């Protein structure tokens, strides 16, 4: 394989990895959870809490965030939640 061919395959592998990651994230979410991957414009909102949403916790993994969100739903603390990926951490967002 030439260097040019190897260079051209990298974006394809990157896109395939991103699609696989998104599919896994959707498959792992619990009932009622919304998983959102933060963009540059979402970053500031996540840091201070999006309008109408509070940051109720920050977790190392999506699974930890979803478990905490589901526990809050069961306990009646909130009816819905979002797990938002922000700076390699999962922020648990709950209605304000």
MIVOPA-94298 format. One line per field, with one value per atom (N, C-alpha, C): residue number from 1; x, y, z. Coordinates in nm, 4 decimals, padded with zeros to 6 digits. Layout:
<rs>
num: (NUM,...) .
px: (X,...) .
py: (Y,...) .
pz: (Z,...) .
</rs>
This chain:
<rs>
num: (1,1,1,2,2,2,3,3,3,4,4,4,5,5,5,6,6,6,7,7,7,8,8,8,9,9,9,10,10,10,11,11,11,12,12,12,13,13,13,14,14,14,15,15,15,16,16,16,17,17,17,18,18,18,19,19,19,20,20,20,21,21,21,22,22,22,23,23,23,24,24,24,25,25,25,26,26,26,27,27,27,28,28,28,29,29,29,30,30,30,31,31,31,32,32,32,33,33,33,34,34,34,35,35,35,36,36,36,37,37,37,38,38,38,39,39,39,40,40,40,41,41,41,42,42,42,43,43,43,44,44,44,45,45,45,46,46,46,47,47,47,48,48,48,49,49,49,50,50,50,51,51,51,52,52,52,53,53,53,54,54,54,55,55,55,56,56,56,57,57,57,58,58,58,59,59,59,60,60,60,61,61,61,62,62,62,63,63,63,64,64,64,65,65,65,66,66,66,67,67,67,68,68,68,69,69,69,70,70,70,71,71,71,72,72,72,73,73,73,74,74,74,75,75,75,76,76,76,77,77,77,78,78,78,79,79,79,80,80,80,81,81,81,82,82,82,83,83,83,84,84,84,85,85,85,86,86,86,87,87,87,88,88,88,89,89,89,90,90,90,91,91,91,92,92,92,93,93,93,94,94,94,95,95,95,96,96,96) .
px: (00.0843,00.0000,00.0897,00.0545,00.1325,00.0941,00.1774,00.1506,00.0214,-00.0051,-00.1265,-00.2498,-00.2448,-00.3575,-00.3821,-00.2766,-00.2899,-00.3514,-00.3101,-00.3631,-00.5127,-00.5561,-00.6966,-00.7839,-00.7272,-00.8064,-00.8316,-00.7483,-00.7629,-00.8987,-00.9436,-01.0761,-01.1887,-01.1740,-01.2771,-01.2821,-01.1657,-01.1614,-01.2157,-01.1823,-01.2297,-01.3819,-01.4392,-01.5847,-01.6516,-01.5944,-01.6510,-01.6476,-01.5411,-01.5300,-01.6341,-01.6535,-01.7521,-01.8932,-01.9254,-02.0579,-02.0771,-01.9747,-01.9840,-02.0030,-01.9312,-01.9457,-02.0853,-02.1406,-02.2758,-02.3764,-02.3604,-02.4505,-02.4433,-02.3230,-02.3080,-02.3739,-02.3563,-02.4161,-02.5679,-02.6255,-02.7704,-02.8187,-02.7425,-02.7812,-02.7726,-02.6822,-02.6595,-02.7466,-02.8210,-02.9003,-03.0212,-03.0563,-03.1730,-03.2988,-03.4117,-03.5401,-03.5484,-03.5900,-03.6056,-03.4800,-03.3668,-03.2410,-03.2228,-03.1615,-03.1249,-02.9749,-02.9044,-02.7601,-02.7281,-02.6573,-02.6211,-02.4701,-02.4095,-02.2663,-02.2488,-02.1780,-02.1634,-02.0804,-02.1215,-02.0442,-01.9771,-01.8996,-01.8298,-01.9288,-02.0445,-02.1418,-02.2130,-02.2220,-02.2850,-02.1923,-02.0632,-01.9658,-01.9922,-02.0134,-02.0379,-02.1694,-02.2700,-02.3986,-02.3847,-02.3072,-02.2888,-02.2122,-02.1154,-02.0314,-02.1130,-02.2083,-02.2870,-02.4294,-02.4632,-02.5995,-02.6782,-02.7371,-02.8180,-02.9429,-02.9979,-03.1158,-03.2259,-03.2755,-03.3799,-03.3271,-03.1957,-03.1340,-03.0238,-03.0099,-02.9024,-02.8075,-02.6808,-02.5842,-02.5973,-02.6415,-02.6650,-02.5548,-02.4577,-02.3461,-02.2558,-02.1371,-02.0404,-01.9757,-01.9664,-01.9258,-01.8180,-01.7399,-01.6332,-01.6877,-01.7988,-01.8529,-01.9996,-02.0437,-02.1838,-02.2726,-02.2265,-02.3054,-02.3311,-02.2298,-02.2477,-02.3499,-02.3430,-02.4356,-02.5788,-02.5971,-02.7303,-02.7842,-02.6993,-02.7445,-02.7911,-02.7164,-02.7547,-02.8838,-02.8959,-03.0179,-03.1390,-03.1234,-03.2335,-03.2715,-03.1720,-03.1988,-03.2795,-03.2478,-03.3233,-03.4664,-03.4882,-03.6239,-03.7028,-03.6423,-03.7088,-03.7399,-03.6486,-03.6675,-03.7655,-03.8016,-03.8935,-03.8262,-03.6951,-03.6223,-03.6404,-03.6568,-03.6814,-03.7503,-03.8205,-03.8940,-03.8116,-03.7117,-03.6270,-03.4881,-03.3946,-03.2577,-03.1836,-03.0663,-02.9779,-02.8377,-02.7669,-02.6253,-02.5492,-02.4713,-02.4033,-02.2525,-02.1890,-02.0436,-01.9796,-01.8956,-01.8317,-01.6923,-01.5928,-01.4527,-01.4185,-01.4508,-01.4201,-01.4907,-01.5966,-01.6779,-01.8242,-01.9057,-02.0492,-02.1209,-02.1836,-02.2591,-02.4047,-02.4578,-02.5988,-02.6775,-02.7602,-02.8403,-02.9836,-03.0411,-03.1781,-03.2545,-03.3875,-03.4647,-03.4468,-03.4365,-03.4175,-03.5448) .
py: (-00.1166,00.0000,00.1240,00.2172,00.3399,00.4324,00.5332,00.6296,00.7055,00.7350,00.8067,00.7217,00.5919,00.5035,00.4944,00.4833,00.4767,00.6057,00.7194,00.8486,00.8574,00.8037,00.8105,00.7178,00.6103,00.5163,00.5663,00.6554,00.7028,00.7710,00.8628,00.9236,00.8209,00.7190,00.6157,00.5377,00.5006,00.4284,00.5157,00.6436,00.7351,00.7459,00.7617,00.7710,00.6414,00.5286,00.3998,00.3832,00.4267,00.4186,00.5085,00.6279,00.7197,00.6626,00.6039,00.5437,00.4264,00.3436,00.2302,00.2784,00.3832,00.4381,00.4928,00.5615,00.6148,00.5021,00.3973,00.2822,00.2164,00.2039,00.1454,00.2340,00.3642,00.4566,00.4458,00.4364,00.4241,00.2907,00.1852,00.0525,00.0429,00.1174,00.1071,00.1996,00.2884,00.3830,00.3142,00.3543,00.2989,00.3687,00.3163,00.3750,00.5159,00.6093,00.7467,00.8293,00.7672,00.8421,00.8992,01.0136,01.0741,01.0956,01.0360,01.0530,01.1550,01.2579,01.3644,01.3802,01.3828,01.4087,01.5578,01.6207,01.7663,01.8136,01.9247,01.9910,02.1123,02.1819,02.3002,02.4021,02.4194,02.5164,02.4652,02.3320,02.2754,02.2800,02.2952,02.2865,02.3901,02.5140,02.6179,02.5925,02.5453,02.5169,02.4039,02.3023,02.1894,02.2322,02.3186,02.3616,02.4370,02.5175,02.5970,02.5453,02.4429,02.3907,02.4558,02.3736,02.4262,02.4919,02.5864,02.6563,02.5547,02.5550,02.4620,02.3294,02.3108,02.1866,02.2176,02.1322,02.1436,02.0258,02.0471,01.9375,01.8742,01.7487,01.6798,01.5813,01.5660,01.4768,01.4666,01.4150,01.3965,01.2592,01.1807,01.0417,01.0077,00.9057,00.8603,00.7875,00.7144,00.6354,00.6693,00.6401,00.6612,00.5688,00.4471,00.3518,00.4028,00.4643,00.5207,00.6341,00.7168,00.8287,00.7781,00.6809,00.6254,00.5586,00.4857,00.4205,00.5246,00.6329,00.7394,00.8073,00.8301,00.8904,00.8023,00.6716,00.5769,00.5699,00.5721,00.5684,00.6909,00.8067,00.9280,00.9210,00.8574,00.8401,00.7484,00.6361,00.5415,00.6064,00.6877,00.7546,00.8716,00.9112,01.0233,01.1586,01.1605,01.2878,01.3684,01.3015,01.3652,01.2653,01.3171,01.2312,01.1977,01.2794,01.2569,01.3107,01.2703,01.3163,01.3014,01.3620,01.3506,01.3212,01.2375,01.2151,01.2793,01.3813,01.4612,01.4411,01.4005,01.3851,01.5223,01.5561,01.6869,01.6716,01.7027,01.6951,01.5613,01.4537,01.3155,01.2744,01.3429,01.3082,01.3088,01.2287,01.2252,01.3062,01.4173,01.5011,01.4547,01.4332,01.3992,01.5293,01.5529,01.6751,01.6398,01.7167,01.6958,01.8272,01.8191,01.9417,02.0339,02.1630,02.2628,02.2830) .
pz: (00.0000,00.0000,00.0000,-00.0846,-00.0919,00.0221,00.0425,00.1493,00.1209,-00.0066,-00.0432,-00.0136,-00.0448,-00.0163,00.1340,00.2109,00.3564,00.4098,00.3558,00.3965,00.3667,00.2533,00.2132,00.2990,00.3519,00.4314,00.5734,00.6238,00.7609,00.7839,00.6970,00.7201,00.7159,00.6339,00.6253,00.7561,00.8100,00.9375,01.0502,01.0474,01.1512,01.1479,01.0297,01.0163,01.0601,01.0228,01.0624,01.2139,01.2765,01.4224,01.4889,01.4353,01.4920,01.4804,01.3666,01.3466,01.4418,01.4569,01.5487,01.6928,01.7314,01.8655,01.8909,01.7933,01.8068,01.8186,01.7381,01.7455,01.8828,01.9377,02.0711,02.1756,02.1635,02.2605,02.2585,02.1401,02.1292,02.1845,02.1618,02.2099,02.3618,02.4244,02.5684,02.6520,02.5878,02.6660,02.7261,02.8460,02.9131,02.8663,02.9059,02.8691,02.9268,02.8452,02.8898,02.8806,02.8541,02.8473,02.7082,02.7032,02.5765,02.5803,02.4863,02.4825,02.3758,02.4129,02.3224,02.3247,02.2084,02.2012,02.1831,02.2747,02.2745,02.1562,02.0992,01.9948,02.0564,01.9785,02.0296,02.0856,02.0218,02.0719,02.1959,02.2121,02.3302,02.4510,02.4275,02.5357,02.6445,02.6068,02.7064,02.7792,02.7069,02.7699,02.8704,02.8373,02.9287,03.0523,03.0343,03.1466,03.2499,03.2063,03.2996,03.3141,03.2396,03.2392,03.1272,03.0413,02.9318,02.9906,02.9175,02.9666,02.9950,03.1171,03.1560,03.2086,03.2088,03.2547,03.3546,03.4552,03.5535,03.5381,03.5686,03.5734,03.7116,03.7144,03.8409,03.8766,03.7900,03.8180,03.6975,03.7182,03.6110,03.6306,03.5237,03.5345,03.4320,03.4654,03.3760,03.2539,03.2711,03.1601,03.1366,03.0170,02.9826,03.0664,03.0902,03.1674,03.3092,03.3713,03.5051,03.5026,03.4013,03.3875,03.3695,03.2818,03.2565,03.3825,03.4538,03.5781,03.6796,03.6946,03.7872,03.7408,03.6113,03.5578,03.5794,03.5518,03.5730,03.7203,03.8094,03.9537,03.9958,03.9391,03.9696,03.9209,03.8051,03.7527,03.8467,03.8867,03.9762,04.1107,04.1621,04.2910,04.2825,04.1618,04.1447,04.1510,04.1445,04.1492,04.0218,03.9093,03.7803,03.6886,03.5893,03.4960,03.3728,03.3444,03.2279,03.2562,03.1754,03.1918,03.0602,03.0542,02.9383,02.9888,02.9177,02.9438,02.8285,02.8595,02.7579,02.7712,02.6623,02.6616,02.6505,02.7501,02.7517,02.8095,02.7328,02.7744,02.8400,02.7716,02.8120,02.9411,02.9799,03.0969,03.0541,03.1172,03.0896,03.1960,03.1553,03.2461,03.2487,03.3687,03.3859,03.3941,03.2948,03.2875,03.3249,03.4186,03.4622,03.4491,03.4347,03.4206,03.5409,03.5138,03.6204,03.6989) .
</rs>
